[in-house]
Amino acid sequence: MAEWVYEIVRQGGYLGIVFLMALENIIPPIPSEVIMGLGGIAVARGHMQFWPLLLWGTVGSALGNYVLFLVADRMGYERLRPFVDRWGRWLTLEWRDIEDAGKFLRRHGHWVVFVFRFMPMFRSMISVPAGLAHMGHVRFLLFTAAGAAIWNALLILGGRWLGRTLAQAEQWFGWVTLAVAVVTIVAYAWRVARWKPREDGGCE
């Protein structure tokens, strides 16, 4: 997979980065750590430059998160609840989790969006409660982009260091990608198998 992604990164250039990073936030088939890490390797190989890569990677992250934000903002709590009630087992959450996230977001404000950009398990999902809370669109985009820019910069620097240190850095990323995919699938299967709604049904 890493070789395939690297070819998209290298041949697709910065538009390929925007596409992959947006897709990663909407339906995450490839984690941003791999995308931007391989971008950092491309920087080390001379195929890309640091600042344009950071800019377009951040644009892609913001766009992907904005799609989730808009969907939640337009759907609202009333339309979203039947979906969560029906598919909660496969999402491994229930309606009360959505309500708790919304309350937490309203209590702590837009800084939650910024901080959660550094948390691999939550950085995309925080867009949903932000949309449900009808956070200001400009504010959401600014804090999403700021958090994503810092995270992407760290990933690019790490990938660039790896590309300069290891001659076959792409192969290392291939093994890392495979390991992450296996762990993710096993963890998700475990959560689904163990998940059950709380006894109160998530109602207040």
Beta strands, then each sheet from edge to edge (+ up, - down):
end
